Amino acid sequence: MVSSVVHFSFGSPHLTATADHVEGSRVNGGCRTLSGTSVAAPVVTGIVTLIASSLVVDGRANLINPAAMKQIVMDSAELLPGRNIFEQGAGRVNLMNSYYIAQNFQPHVSLLPDALDFTDCPYMWPYCTQPLYFTSVPVTVNVTILNSITVSSHIDEIAWKAGHNGDLLELSFTYPHDIWPWSGWIGVRVRATAEAADFSGTAEGEIRIRTSAASGGAGRLQEEAVLPFRIPIVPTPPRHRRLLWDQYHSLQYPPGFFPRDVLTDVPNEQFDWNGDHPHTNMRELYAHLRGLGYFVDVLGEPLTCFDANNYGALLLVDPEDDFSPQDVEKLHDDVDNRGLSLLVFADWFNVDIMEKFKFFDTNSKTWWHPQTGGANVPAINNILQPWGVAFGSTVFNGVFKVGANTARFLSGNAIARFPAGGALVSAELVDALTDATADVPVLGLYRTDGGGSLVVFGDSSCLDSALRQTPSCLWLAERALAFANGTLDHTDFDVEPRQRAYSSGQLPTPPRRGDGAPAFVSRTVVHQPCTHHVWSKPAAFDPDFHVDVPLRTLLYPHAATMQSQPQQPQQSPQLQRPAVDAAAATKTVPATKDEGSFYSHLVLYLLCVTVIIALASVVIFNRWATPTADLDTDGV
């Protein structure tokens, strides 16, 4: 059940539950099999209802609130072996463990995740796969804060204490001051200081979040939540080993209708659900690059927001958004004058094929038109235009070969323009519309006078882990980077540089914007400024502060051995919570405003609303998932 909200990083579920091919009733009679969050949510709703009914009547009103129920089911969840936090959150819901914890539950403030141990693999994947280093893109983590004491409270202060080597870090926090209703969020960013440029080891510390709320009397109740962290640091890698992945221009549904990347092999699927992120559907490529010794940073801002002198190559993989004029100008300068290499893996784009993707959505009562093709090829052509490189408008399928290496070319566009001095690798492919066979260039290699290199390929599907293509083209990404680094040349691809510029076929026209629903507005309509963060030094420094065991094991001693058997009531509640200062937790200060006691009367009302929404979502899904549009709209 995904309940987190993405603010700075990609989101993760807070809890997992049974959700794969679960049988249930159909609205119009009979049975059907469903999967996804629409199944997991009712499972968790039922567990929460049973837990609430098990509480003693006298104290039930103070315990039945969304935060308390969420803390109970998360604190009692079972960690799934071999799964990371973005796959399972706190783990798999366990009814009996939840029951035992509920019997001794005390309202408190908690955090998810409750510790940031970036050495803990595989649970903290992908954070644990790449160390921090000076000048790398800051590591970003979303932290959810829950307060089961009251519906409304405030974050008064966030400070951090540096422990062992913690003085080599700087942290930045972004958060709303109000925790309402029952929960809030904190964006945590971490970067290494210049003093860490040659350091190898781990840095540790703890983040302390101080909250307050009206106590119902003459003062305010203060509580403090503690978030320990441990982060590995390595010396700054050489430039040619540093790669930057442009995530800013990769889009998915929502905010617009972006069609799937492969026109074949995926029946009855219209949407591109994947964001083409190196930690999600491109994770095999990411693991392959890390295994080769590359460091992969992810850029979540415009291309004007990174220093090209720090990176050997920029990767544009299946971008859907437009590029601003500032992006084009800056990247042109980076490649021609600063030695940055550019690797482009495009995808299909054809206006006639896009028109076939439109459908009438029975829920919104509107026609939905795709905002682009598999990739926004006109936007890619725009950014490649300074070098005379462009993809055409014809979509091809087939097999691509370089020497003994092969890969499937699935729904990609051929190269239509390429400069003199560059080399082209061709393949005999089939036109996706006419079934005609043609020998067309699909891979281009070019070195600029300024030291940067261009490698362009017309498809990205062979890199996509979600498509499970065999064979993949990880070898192509490896060889493309070797060409960019200068360790391979044109001859290693069995081609020679062209004496004349290549030109063949028509170029695609830009996609239409604003047709049908959902409405989509490119972020490049108004060029976005770069984000500037306020970085803080530690409030205190204790070089002796050191944690000798994985932080998650320290906070959850039972986590590594928890089985399906229920936990004993006297063990669970205390083991699930980080240690806090008892004096700080009970400290009161003069009240500035009496927020009243009416919140307690909202508890049952909020619970009723939650249950009603959960039940309504199931009904809406069953109605939405009718065969009219022939779509799996669970994600919608």
C-alpha positions in Angstrom: 0.0 0.0 0.0 1.8 3.1 -1.2 0.9 6.0 1.1 4.0 8.2 0.8 4.2 11.4 -1.1 7.2 12.2 -3.3 8.7 15.6 -2.6 12.4 15.3 -3.4 13.2 11.7 -4.2 11.3 8.8 -5.7 8.7 7.5 -3.3 8.4 4.2 -1.5 5.6 2.2 0.1 5.2 2.5 3.9 3.9 -1.0 4.1 3.3 -4.0 1.9 0.3 -6.4 1.9 -1.2 -9.2 -0.2 -1.9 -7.7 -3.6 -1.1 -10.2 -6.3 -4.0 -11.9 -8.2 -6.4 -11.7 -5.2 -9.9 -13.0 -6.0 -12.8 -10.7 -5.2 -16.4 -9.9 -6.2 -17.3 -7.9 -9.3 -19.8 -5.0 -8.9 -22.2 -6.5 -11.5 -21.9 -10.0 -10.1 -19.5 -12.9 -10.2 -15.8 -12.8 -9.4 -12.7 -11.3 -10.7 -8.9 -11.3 -9.9 -7.3 -8.0 -9.0 -3.7 -6.9 -8.2 -2.1 -3.8 -7.0 -2.8 -1.1 -4.4 -6.5 -1.4 -5.0 -6.3 -4.9 -3.4 -3.6 -4.1 -0.8 -5.5 -1.1 0.6 -8.7 -3.1 1.6 -6.5 -5.8 3.2 -4.8 -3.2 5.4 -8.2 -1.5 6.1 -9.5 -4.8 7.4 -6.5 -5.3 9.6 -6.8 -1.8 11.0 -10.5 -2.4 11.8 -9.7 -5.6 13.7 -6.9 -3.9 15.7 -9.3 -1.0 16.6 -12.0 -3.4 17.7 -9.5 -5.2 20.0 -8.7 -2.1 22.1 -10.4 -1.7 25.4 -13.4 0.6 25.2 -12.2 3.1 27.9 -9.0 4.1 26.1 -10.1 3.5 22.5 -10.9 7.1 21.7 -7.3 8.2 22.5 -5.7 5.5 20.4 -7.9 5.2 17.3 -6.4 7.8 14.9 -4.6 7.4 11.6 -1.1 8.0 13.0 -1.6 5.4 15.8 -3.0 2.8 13.5 -0.2 3.4 11.0 2.5 3.2 13.7 1.1 -0.1 15.0 0.9 -1.8 11.6 4.4 -0.5 10.6 6.1 -1.3 13.9 4.8 -4.9 13.7 5.6 -5.5 10.1 7.9 -8.3 9.0 10.9 -7.3 6.9 11.1 -9.3 3.7 14.5 -10.8 3.1 16.3 -9.6 0.0 14.0 -6.7 -0.6 14.9 -3.0 -0.3 13.1 -0.2 1.4 11.6 1.1 -1.9 10.0 -2.3 -2.4 8.6 -3.0 1.1 8.9 0.1 3.3 8.6 -1.1 6.9 7.8 -4.7 5.6 4.8 -7.0 5.2 1.8 -6.4 7.4 1.4 -8.9 10.2 -2.0 -9.1 11.9 -1.0 -10.9 15.0 2.1 -8.8 15.6 -0.1 -5.7 15.2 -2.6 -7.1 17.8 0.1 -7.6 20.4 1.7 -4.2 19.9 -1.6 -2.5 20.1 -2.3 -3.9 23.6 0.6 -1.9 25.0 0.7 1.0 22.5 1.5 4.5 23.8 1.0 7.5 21.4 4.4 8.9 20.3 6.3 10.6 17.5 8.0 8.3 15.0 9.9 8.5 11.7 10.0 6.4 8.6 12.6 5.4 7.8 13.7 5.3 11.5 17.4 5.1 10.6 19.6 6.0 7.6 22.2 3.3 7.4 23.6 3.6 3.9 25.9 0.6 4.5 22.9 -1.7 5.0 22.4 -3.7 1.8 20.1 -4.8 0.4 17.5 -3.0 2.6 18.9 0.5 1.8 19.3 -0.1 -1.9 20.2 1.9 -3.9 21.8 4.2 -1.3 24.1 1.5 -0.2 25.5 0.8 -3.7 27.3 4.1 -4.2 29.3 6.0 -1.6 29.2 9.8 -1.2 32.0 11.9 -2.4 32.9 15.6 -2.6 31.1 17.4 -5.5 28.7 14.5 -6.1 25.0 15.3 -6.4 23.7 15.5 -2.8 22.0 12.3 -1.5 18.2 13.0 -0.9 15.9 11.1 1.4 12.3 11.5 2.2 11.4 11.0 5.8 7.8 10.7 7.0 7.0 11.9 10.5 4.0 10.6 12.4 2.5 12.0 15.6 -0.2 9.8 17.2 -0.5 12.1 20.2 -2.5 14.9 18.5 -3.8 15.7 15.1 -2.0 19.0 14.9 1.6 19.7 16.1 4.6 21.7 14.9 8.2 21.0 14.0 10.0 23.5 16.2 13.6 22.6 15.3 15.7 20.2 13.4 19.4 19.9 14.4 22.0 17.3 13.8 24.8 16.0 15.9 28.0 14.9 14.2 29.5 11.6 15.4 32.5 9.6 14.0 33.8 11.6 11.0 30.4 13.4 10.9 32.2 16.7 10.5 32.9 15.8 6.9 29.2 16.2 6.1 26.8 19.0 5.5 23.0 18.6 5.8 20.1 20.5 4.5 16.4 20.2 5.6 13.2 21.2 3.9 9.9 20.7 5.7 6.6 22.3 6.5 6.4 23.5 10.1 2.9 22.1 10.7 2.4 18.3 11.2 -1.2 18.1 10.1 -3.3 16.0 10.0 -1.3 13.5 12.1 1.7 13.4 9.8 4.3 15.5 7.9 7.4 15.1 5.9 11.1 16.1 6.0 13.4 16.3 3.0 16.9 15.5 4.0 19.9 16.2 1.8 23.4 15.2 2.5 26.7 16.2 0.8 30.4 15.7 1.6 32.6 18.7 2.4 35.8 19.7 0.6 37.7 18.1 3.5 36.4 14.7 2.4 37.9 14.9 -1.1 40.6 12.4 -0.2 38.8 10.6 2.7 37.7 7.0 2.7 35.5 5.6 5.5 32.1 6.2 7.1 30.6 9.3 8.7 28.0 9.0 11.4 25.6 11.2 13.4 22.0 11.7 14.3 19.3 14.1 13.4 17.0 15.4 16.2 13.5 16.6 15.3 11.8 18.5 18.1 8.0 18.8 18.0 5.5 20.5 20.2 1.7 20.6 20.5 -0.9 22.0 22.9 -1.1 19.8 26.0 -4.7 20.7 26.8 -3.6 22.6 29.8 -1.4 25.6 30.5 1.6 24.5 28.5 2.8 22.8 25.4 3.9 19.1 25.2 7.3 18.7 23.6 8.6 15.4 22.0 11.8 14.6 20.2 12.4 12.0 17.5 15.9 10.8 16.7 17.1 9.7 13.3 20.6 8.1 13.3 22.6 7.9 10.1 25.7 6.3 8.7 27.1 7.2 5.3 30.2 5.8 3.5 32.5 8.3 1.8 35.2 7.7 -0.8 37.8 10.0 -2.4 36.4 12.0 -5.4 36.6 9.8 -8.4 38.4 10.9 -11.6 36.2 12.7 -14.1 36.0 10.0 -16.7 34.5 7.7 -14.1 31.7 10.1 -13.2 28.4 9.9 -15.1 25.4 12.2 -14.9 21.9 10.8 -15.6 19.4 13.4 -16.8 16.2 12.5 -14.9 14.6 15.9 -15.1 13.4 15.4 -18.7 12.0 11.9 -18.2 8.3 11.8 -17.6 5.6 9.2 -16.9 1.9 9.1 -16.2 0.9 11.4 -14.5 1.2 14.3 -15.4 0.4 13.4 -19.0 -0.5 10.6 -21.3 2.9 9.1 -22.3 2.6 5.9 -24.4 4.6 2.8 -23.9 8.1 2.4 -25.3 7.6 -0.8 -27.2 4.9 -1.1 -29.8 5.1 -4.9 -29.9 5.2 -7.6 -27.2 3.0 -5.6 -24.8 -0.7 -6.2 -25.6 -3.4 -4.2 -23.9 -1.1 -1.7 -22.4 -1.2 2.0 -23.4 0.8 3.8 -20.7 4.5 4.2 -20.0 4.4 3.6 -16.2 8.1 3.7 -15.8 10.1 6.9 -15.2 13.2 5.5 -16.9 15.2 5.9 -13.7 18.5 4.2 -13.1 17.1 2.9 -9.8 13.9 1.5 -11.1 13.4 0.1 -14.6 17.0 0.9 -15.6 18.4 -0.8 -12.5 20.3 -3.5 -14.4 22.1 -0.8 -16.4 22.9 1.0 -13.2 24.3 -2.1 -11.6 26.3 -2.9 -14.7 27.8 0.6 -14.8 28.6 0.4 -11.0 30.2 -3.0 -11.6 32.5 -1.4 -14.2 33.6 1.2 -11.7 31.5 4.2 -12.8 29.8 6.5 -10.4 26.3 7.5 -11.5 24.7 10.7 -10.3 21.1 11.6 -11.0 20.2 15.1 -12.1 16.7 16.3 -11.0 17.1 19.8 -12.3 17.6 21.6 -15.6 20.8 21.0 -17.5 21.9 24.5 -16.5 22.3 23.3 -12.9 25.4 21.1 -13.1 29.1 21.7 -13.6 30.3 19.8 -16.7 33.9 19.9 -15.5 33.0 17.3 -12.8 31.6 14.7 -15.3 32.9 12.6 -18.1 29.5 12.0 -19.8 25.9 13.0 -19.6 23.3 10.3 -20.3 19.9 11.2 -22.0 17.8 8.1 -21.9 14.3 8.2 -23.4 13.5 11.8 -22.5 9.8 12.9 -22.9 9.9 16.6 -22.0 11.2 19.5 -24.0 14.6 21.2 -23.6 14.7 24.9 -22.9 16.9 27.2 -25.1 19.1 27.6 -22.1 19.5 23.8 -21.8 20.5 23.6 -25.5 23.0 26.5 -25.3 24.6 25.3 -22.1 25.0 21.7 -23.3 26.5 22.8 -26.6 29.1 24.7 -24.7 29.8 21.8 -22.3 30.5 19.4 -25.2 32.4 21.7 -27.5 34.4 23.6 -24.9 34.5 21.6 -21.7 35.1 18.1 -22.9 31.8 16.6 -21.8 30.6 13.6 -23.7 26.9 13.1 -24.6 25.2 9.7 -24.8 21.7 9.6 -26.2 19.4 6.6 -26.2 16.2 7.6 -27.9 12.9 5.8 -28.6 10.1 5.7 -31.2 8.3 8.8 -32.4 5.8 8.9 -35.2 2.7 11.1 -35.4 0.6 8.5 -37.3 1.4 5.9 -34.6 0.7 8.4 -31.9 -2.8 9.0 -33.3 -3.6 5.3 -33.0 -2.9 5.5 -29.3 -5.7 7.9 -28.5 -8.7 6.5 -26.6 -11.9 7.7 -25.0 -11.7 7.6 -21.2 -15.0 6.6 -19.7 -14.2 8.2 -16.4 -13.3 11.7 -17.5 -15.5 11.5 -20.6 -12.7 12.9 -22.8 -10.5 11.7 -25.6 -6.9 11.1 -24.4 -4.1 11.9 -26.9 -0.4 11.0 -26.2 1.7 13.9 -25.4 4.7 12.4 -27.3 5.9 9.1 -28.6 8.1 6.7 -26.7 10.5 9.5 -26.5 10.3 13.2 -27.5 12.4 12.9 -30.6 11.8 16.4 -31.9 13.2 17.7 -28.5 16.2 15.3 -28.8 16.8 16.6 -32.3 16.6 20.2 -31.0 19.4 19.5 -28.5 21.5 17.6 -31.1 21.0 20.3 -33.8 24.2 22.2 -33.1 26.2 19.2 -34.4 24.0 18.4 -37.4 22.6 15.2 -35.8 18.9 14.2 -36.0 16.7 11.2 -35.8 14.1 10.5 -38.5 10.3 9.9 -38.3 10.1 6.2 -39.3 9.9 3.6 -36.6 11.8 0.3 -37.0 12.0 -3.1 -35.4 14.6 -5.9 -35.7 18.0 -7.1 -34.6 21.0 -4.9 -34.2 24.6 -6.2 -34.3 28.1 -5.0 -33.7 30.6 -7.7 -34.2 29.6 -10.7 -32.1 27.3 -8.6 -29.9 23.5 -8.5 -30.7 20.5 -6.8 -29.3 16.8 -6.3 -30.3 15.9 -2.9 -31.7 12.4 -2.6 -30.5 10.3 0.4 -31.8 13.1 2.9 -32.3 13.8 5.6 -34.9 16.7 5.5 -37.3 19.3 8.3 -37.7 18.4 10.8 -40.5 21.2 13.4 -40.2 24.8 13.0 -39.2 27.9 15.2 -39.7 31.0 14.5 -41.8 33.8 12.9 -39.7 31.3 10.8 -37.8 30.7 7.1 -38.1 27.4 5.3 -38.6 26.5 1.7 -37.8 23.5 0.3 -39.8 21.2 -2.6 -39.4 18.6 -4.3 -41.6 15.3 -3.5 -39.9 11.5 -3.7 -40.5 9.3 -0.6 -40.8 6.7 -0.8 -38.0 4.0 0.6 -40.3 4.6 -0.9 -43.7 6.6 -4.0 -42.8 9.1 -3.1 -45.5 12.8 -4.0 -44.8 15.5 -1.4 -45.0 19.2 -1.0 -44.1 19.2 2.1 -41.9 21.7 3.7 -39.6 20.8 3.4 -35.9 24.1 4.1 -34.0 26.2 7.2 -34.5 29.7 8.0 -33.2 31.3 11.5 -33.4 34.1 13.3 -31.7 34.0 17.1 -31.5 36.9 19.4 -31.8 36.6 20.4 -28.1 37.3 16.9 -26.8 33.7 15.8 -26.1 32.1 12.9 -27.9 28.6 12.1 -29.2 27.1 8.6 -29.1 23.5 8.4 -30.3 21.3 5.3 -30.6 17.7 5.2 -31.8 16.2 2.9 -29.1 16.3 2.5 -25.3 14.1 -0.6 -24.8 17.1 -3.0 -24.8 18.3 -1.2 -21.6 15.0 -1.4 -19.9 14.9 -4.1 -17.1 11.1 -4.0 -16.9 10.8 -5.3 -20.5 13.2 -8.2 -19.9 14.6 -8.2 -23.4 17.0 -11.0 -24.3 19.6 -10.2 -25.3 20.0 -6.8 -23.7 22.3 -4.1 -24.9 24.3 -3.4 -21.8 27.3 -4.2 -23.8 26.4 -1.2 -26.1 26.3 1.2 -23.1 29.7 -0.1 -22.0 31.2 0.3 -25.4 29.6 3.7 -25.9 31.2 5.0 -22.7 34.6 3.5 -23.7 34.3 5.4 -27.0 33.5 8.6 -25.0 36.5 8.0 -22.8 38.8 7.4 -25.8 39.6 3.8 -25.0 37.7 2.6 -28.1 37.6 4.1 -31.6 35.4 3.8 -34.7 37.3 0.8 -35.8 36.2 -1.1 -32.7 32.6 -0.8 -34.1 33.7 -2.1 -37.5 33.0 1.3 -39.2 35.0 4.2 -40.6 34.3 8.0 -40.4 32.2 9.4 -43.1 33.7 11.8 -45.6 30.4 13.6 -46.2 27.5 14.4 -44.0 24.6 11.9 -44.0 21.1 13.0 -44.8 18.1 10.8 -45.5 14.3 11.0 -44.9 12.0 13.4 -43.2 12.4 14.8 -39.6 9.5 14.4 -37.2 7.4 17.4 -36.3 7.1 18.5 -32.6 4.2 16.8 -30.7 1.0 18.5 -30.1 0.3 19.8 -26.6 -3.0 20.2 -24.8 -5.1 17.8 -26.9 -7.6 16.0 -24.7 -6.8 15.0 -21.2 -4.9 15.0 -18.9 -3.6 18.5 -19.6 0.2 18.6 -19.8 2.4 21.7 -19.6 6.1 21.3 -20.2 8.4 22.5 -17.4 10.5 24.3 -20.0 7.7 26.8 -20.9 9.2 28.9 -18.1 12.8 28.0 -17.5 13.2 26.7 -14.0 15.9 28.2 -11.8 18.4 26.0 -10.0 17.6 25.0 -6.4 19.7 26.6 -3.8 19.8 24.9 -0.4 20.8 26.2 3.0 23.6 23.8 4.2 24.1 23.5 8.0 27.1 22.4 10.0 26.4 20.1 13.0 25.0 21.7 16.2 27.5 19.4 18.1 30.4 17.2 17.3 31.3 14.0 19.2 34.1 12.1 17.4 33.5 9.2 19.8 29.9 8.7 18.8 30.0 5.4 16.8 27.5 2.6 16.1 29.2 -0.8 15.7 26.1 -2.7 14.4 23.7 -2.0 11.6 21.4 0.8 12.7 18.3 -1.0 11.7 19.2 -4.0 13.8 20.0 -1.7 16.8 16.6 -0.1 16.6 14.8 -3.3 15.7 16.6 -6.1 17.6 13.9 -8.6 16.5 14.0 -7.5 12.8 16.6 -10.0 11.6 14.9 -13.0 13.3 11.2 -12.0 13.2 9.2 -14.9 11.9 5.5 -15.5 11.2 4.9 -16.3 14.9 3.4 -13.5 16.9 5.6 -11.4 19.1 4.9 -11.2 22.8 3.2 -8.1 24.1 5.9 -7.1 26.6 8.6 -7.2 23.9 7.3 -5.3 20.9 6.4 -1.7 21.8 9.7 -0.8 23.4 11.8 -2.5 20.7 10.1 -0.6 17.9 11.0 2.9 19.0 14.3 4.9 18.9 15.5 6.0 22.2 14.5 9.6 23.1 15.3 11.9 26.0 12.6 11.2 28.6 13.0 14.7 30.0 12.6 16.3 26.7 9.6 14.2 25.8 7.6 15.4 28.8 8.9 19.0 29.0 6.3 21.7 28.9 6.6 25.4 28.1 4.1 28.2 28.4 1.4 28.0 25.8 1.1 30.7 23.1 -2.3 29.4 22.0 -4.8 27.0 23.4 -5.7 24.8 20.5 -8.6 23.4 22.3 -9.7 19.9 23.1 -12.1 19.4 20.3 -9.5 17.3 18.3 -10.4 14.3 20.3 -13.9 14.5 18.9 -12.6 14.3 15.4 -11.0 10.9 15.9 -14.0 8.8 15.1 -15.1 11.1 12.3 -11.7 10.8 10.6 -11.7 7.0 10.9 -15.1 6.8 9.4 -14.0 9.0 6.5 -10.9 6.9 5.9 -13.0 3.7 5.7 -15.5 5.3 3.4 -12.8 6.5 1.1 -11.2 3.1 1.0 -14.4 1.3 0.2 -15.3 3.9 -2.4 -11.9 3.5 -4.1 -12.6 -0.2 -4.6 -16.0 0.5 -6.2 -14.5 3.2 -8.5 -11.7 0.9 -9.5 -14.1 -1.9 -10.5 -16.2 0.5 -12.5 -13.1 2.1 -14.1 -11.5 -1.2 -15.1 -14.3 -2.1 -17.4 -13.2 -3.3 -20.9 -14.3 0.0 -22.5 -10.8 1.4 -22.8 -9.1 -2.0 -22.5 -6.6 -0.7 -20.0 -5.2 -1.8 -16.7 -5.9 1.5 -14.8 -4.9 0.3 -11.4 -2.0 2.7 -11.4 -4.4 5.5 -12.6 
